[in-house]
Amino acid sequence: MPIDKFTTLESTYVPLPVENVDTDQIIPARFLKATSRDGFGENLFRDWRYAADGKENPDFVLNKSEYSGQILVGGKNFGSGSSREHAAWAIHDYGFKVVVSSFFADIFQNNALNNGVLPVIVSPEFLSNIFDAVEKNKEQKIVVDLEKQSISLNGKSESFVINPYKKNCLLNGFDDIDFLLARKEKIEAFENTVNK
């Protein structure tokens, strides 16, 4: 799964004001048999999106046409539970480029960054403002600026923290292997000086 370069994203967003969303809710374990990263998006939040008979749950936010965008806004403690990387795959494959919360489980946060999804931590107050704003205007947009490490809504903004290495990878569209390959000549030159 290629990682797109990320600089600035301005998008409407999908609100999911649920706390303690775990990875089994993001992508249930029964869908983890595939060996490719593709196709996981269709089962994102599967047990919330669909009833047991396969019919869409009209009350779930992903099934409501008035909500759309490349940003998912979750409640506190998003991505808890097991360490399955498939949760990040499902979010990316569905089309989300950013997930916003006031707290992420560490493993989910790292998995997201490794798979081209930017997790943005905001204060509880800013998160509440995000949820309030979209209830008033479904076309409300958020601006996420990775270079400035800022997230903005209705003229208000907060800064967010990101590992400098992961920031560099996202800005350049690199995964860990791409990062090393981009430095192949420097690595080889260093090896040549060491091995002399």
SULDAGI-V961291 format. One record per residue. RES is the residue in three letters. SS is DSSP state (2 for helix, 1 for strand, 0 for the rest). PHI is phi in degrees with one decimal (* if undefined). Layout:
res->RES ss->SS phi->PHI
res->RES ss->SS phi->PHI
This chain:
res->MET ss->0 phi->*
res->PRO ss->0 phi->-68.1
res->ILE ss->0 phi->-102.5
res->ASP ss->0 phi->-76.9
res->LYS ss->0 phi->-65.0
res->PHE ss->0 phi->-123.7
res->THR ss->0 phi->-121.2
res->THR ss->1 phi->-132.2
res->LEU ss->1 phi->-127.7
res->GLU ss->1 phi->-117.1
res->SER ss->1 phi->-154.3
res->THR ss->1 phi->-66.4
res->TYR ss->1 phi->-145.5
res->VAL ss->1 phi->-107.9
res->PRO ss->1 phi->-87.9
res->LEU ss->1 phi->-131.1
res->PRO ss->0 phi->-78.4
res->VAL ss->0 phi->-119.1
res->GLU ss->0 phi->-85.3
res->ASN ss->0 phi->59.5
res->VAL ss->0 phi->-73.1
res->ASP ss->1 phi->-98.6
res->THR ss->2 phi->-67.4
res->ASP ss->2 phi->-73.0
res->GLN ss->2 phi->-77.1
res->ILE ss->2 phi->-66.0
res->ILE ss->0 phi->-144.9
res->PRO ss->0 phi->-57.9
res->ALA ss->2 phi->-58.0
res->ARG ss->2 phi->-67.3
res->PHE ss->2 phi->-102.8
res->LEU ss->0 phi->-96.2
res->LYS ss->0 phi->-82.3
res->ALA ss->0 phi->-68.1
res->THR ss->0 phi->-100.5
res->SER ss->0 phi->-101.3
res->ARG ss->0 phi->-78.9
res->ASP ss->0 phi->-77.8
res->GLY ss->0 phi->90.9
res->PHE ss->2 phi->-73.4
res->GLY ss->2 phi->-61.0
res->GLU ss->2 phi->-67.9
res->ASN ss->2 phi->-111.7
res->LEU ss->0 phi->-61.0
res->PHE ss->0 phi->52.6
res->ARG ss->2 phi->-50.3
res->ASP ss->2 phi->-75.5
res->TRP ss->2 phi->-93.4
res->ARG ss->2 phi->-78.1
res->TYR ss->1 phi->-129.7
res->ALA ss->0 phi->-78.8
res->ALA ss->0 phi->-60.2
res->ASP ss->0 phi->-84.6
res->GLY ss->0 phi->90.2
res->LYS ss->0 phi->-79.8
res->GLU ss->1 phi->-64.0
res->ASN ss->0 phi->-84.2
res->PRO ss->0 phi->-66.8
res->ASP ss->0 phi->-87.3
res->PHE ss->0 phi->-83.7
res->VAL ss->2 phi->-57.9
res->LEU ss->2 phi->-69.5
res->ASN ss->2 phi->-96.9
res->LYS ss->0 phi->-99.5
res->SER ss->0 phi->-65.2
res->GLU ss->0 phi->-74.1
res->TYR ss->0 phi->-108.9
res->SER ss->0 phi->-158.8
res->GLY ss->0 phi->128.9
res->GLN ss->0 phi->-101.7
res->ILE ss->1 phi->-122.1
res->LEU ss->1 phi->-105.9
res->VAL ss->1 phi->-112.5
res->GLY ss->1 phi->-108.7
res->GLY ss->0 phi->-76.3
res->LYS ss->0 phi->-60.7
res->ASN ss->0 phi->66.7
res->PHE ss->1 phi->-83.9
res->GLY ss->0 phi->86.4
res->SER ss->1 phi->-74.8
res->GLY ss->0 phi->95.3
res->SER ss->0 phi->-69.0
res->SER ss->0 phi->-90.0
res->ARG ss->0 phi->-57.6
res->GLU ss->0 phi->-69.8
res->HIS ss->2 phi->-58.8
res->ALA ss->2 phi->-62.8
res->ALA ss->2 phi->-67.6
res->TRP ss->2 phi->-59.1
res->ALA ss->2 phi->-65.3
res->ILE ss->2 phi->-64.2
res->HIS ss->2 phi->-64.8
res->ASP ss->2 phi->-65.8
res->TYR ss->2 phi->-70.3
res->GLY ss->0 phi->120.2
res->PHE ss->0 phi->-81.7
res->LYS ss->0 phi->-106.3
res->VAL ss->1 phi->-136.3
res->VAL ss->1 phi->-122.7
res->VAL ss->1 phi->-113.0
res->SER ss->1 phi->-159.2
res->SER ss->0 phi->-89.2
res->PHE ss->0 phi->-163.5
res->PHE ss->1 phi->-118.4
res->ALA ss->0 phi->-64.1
res->ASP ss->2 phi->-56.1
res->ILE ss->2 phi->-66.0
res->PHE ss->2 phi->-61.5
res->GLN ss->2 phi->-58.2
res->ASN ss->2 phi->-66.8
res->ASN ss->2 phi->-62.0
res->ALA ss->2 phi->-61.3
res->LEU ss->2 phi->-60.2
res->ASN ss->2 phi->-70.3
res->ASN ss->0 phi->-120.8
res->GLY ss->0 phi->79.6
res->VAL ss->0 phi->-111.7
res->LEU ss->1 phi->-92.2
res->PRO ss->1 phi->-87.1
res->VAL ss->1 phi->-114.5
res->ILE ss->1 phi->-93.9
res->VAL ss->0 phi->-121.1
res->SER ss->0 phi->-70.0
res->PRO ss->2 phi->-55.8
res->GLU ss->2 phi->-66.7
res->PHE ss->2 phi->-66.5
res->LEU ss->2 phi->-61.8
res->SER ss->2 phi->-60.9
res->ASN ss->2 phi->-63.1
res->ILE ss->2 phi->-63.1
res->PHE ss->2 phi->-64.6
res->ASP ss->2 phi->-63.7
res->ALA ss->2 phi->-63.3
res->VAL ss->2 phi->-74.6
res->GLU ss->2 phi->-70.2
res->LYS ss->2 phi->-82.2
res->ASN ss->0 phi->-148.0
res->LYS ss->0 phi->-65.5
res->GLU ss->0 phi->-93.1
res->GLN ss->0 phi->-56.0
res->LYS ss->1 phi->-116.5
res->ILE ss->1 phi->-115.6
res->VAL ss->1 phi->-113.5
res->VAL ss->1 phi->-115.4
res->ASP ss->1 phi->-112.7
res->LEU ss->0 phi->-70.3
res->GLU ss->0 phi->-59.9
res->LYS ss->0 phi->-85.8
res->GLN ss->0 phi->53.5
res->SER ss->1 phi->-133.0
res->ILE ss->1 phi->-127.0
res->SER ss->1 phi->-128.6
res->LEU ss->1 phi->-151.3
res->ASN ss->0 phi->52.1
res->GLY ss->0 phi->82.7
res->LYS ss->1 phi->-106.7
res->SER ss->1 phi->-141.6
res->GLU ss->1 phi->-133.9
res->SER ss->1 phi->-93.2
res->PHE ss->0 phi->-130.8
res->VAL ss->0 phi->-100.8
res->ILE ss->0 phi->-146.9
res->ASN ss->0 phi->-57.8
res->PRO ss->2 phi->-57.0
res->TYR ss->2 phi->-64.3
res->LYS ss->2 phi->-67.6
res->LYS ss->2 phi->-60.3
res->ASN ss->2 phi->-59.0
res->CYS ss->2 phi->-62.9
res->LEU ss->2 phi->-65.9
res->LEU ss->2 phi->-60.8
res->ASN ss->2 phi->-101.4
res->GLY ss->0 phi->70.6
res->PHE ss->0 phi->-102.1
res->ASP ss->0 phi->-95.2
res->ASP ss->2 phi->-61.7
res->ILE ss->2 phi->-70.7
res->ASP ss->2 phi->-58.0
res->PHE ss->2 phi->-59.4
res->LEU ss->2 phi->-67.9
res->LEU ss->2 phi->-62.9
res->ALA ss->2 phi->-66.8
res->ARG ss->0 phi->-111.4
res->LYS ss->2 phi->-56.5
res->GLU ss->2 phi->-63.7
res->LYS ss->2 phi->-66.3
res->ILE ss->2 phi->-65.0
res->GLU ss->2 phi->-65.0
res->ALA ss->2 phi->-64.1
res->PHE ss->2 phi->-64.0
res->GLU ss->2 phi->-60.7
res->ASN ss->2 phi->-65.1
res->THR ss->2 phi->-72.7
res->VAL ss->2 phi->-72.4
res->ASN ss->0 phi->-84.7
res->LYS ss->0 phi->-76.2
